[in-house]
Structures are given as structure tokens and as C-alpha cells.
Amino acid sequence: MRILWAFLGIVSVGLAMLGIPLPGLPTVPFLLLAAFCFSRSSERLHNWLISHPTFGPPIDDWREHGAIRRRVKWLASGSILAAFVISILLSIPPIGLIAQAVILSLVALFIWTRPEA
């Protein structure tokens, strides 16, 4: 089972890394998932992740305060907007745009109502 948790953690870190440049793919939730998976599989990988200079601070902010940094909030909002604009440009049917607008608005509301680190 530890191998499965380690594999899921590595996949989550990979997805988090892809989420840095790609709009619509979240970074921090995948880092949180990776931390959870590594805590169940490998103390070494877990310690590496939470002490990493780039990946560690957002995990600590969330674990200690449920906080999201202001810069991350703005980046997430930009990604949300970019994903919606791409959907419009791809001529997604109106019902899809409405559903996406509702979901993305709720995500943005959640992000902006979290405390800041």
C-alpha cells in the first residue's frame, strides 16, 4: 500500500508542477494531496516536500492557518479567467459556459474568502 501512496504522491507533485504554467490546473491542492500521500508512504519524501523552498510554504500556510497568499489568489483568479475565456473562444455551448461560470465563481469565492498568510 505504501508504494501506491508514494506513486499517488509523485503523480500529485507532477500535476502541481504542470499547474504552475497551465491555467485551470490547480497547484496547491495537488501539493496538499501529495503531502497527504507522502505522509502515508515515505517520511523522506514528505519531509522533502514540506521543506522544499517553493512547495513547502503554501502547504504550511494551509496547514497552519487555512491561508492562501495574496499573490496566489491573484494567479488563481487569472487562471480562472483564462480558462473561461478559452472556453468562450472554443465555442463551448451556452449551458457549458453557464455551468463553468457558476463553478468557477464558487471556486473564486472560496479562494478569496480564505485568510492570507
Secondary structure, 3 states (H helix, E strand, C coil): CHHHHHHHHHHHHHHHHHHCCCCCCCCHHHHHHHHHHHHHHCHHHHHHHHHCCCCHHHHHHHHHHCCCCHHHHHHHHHHHHHHHHHHHHCCCCHHHHHHHHHHHHHHHHHHHHCCCC
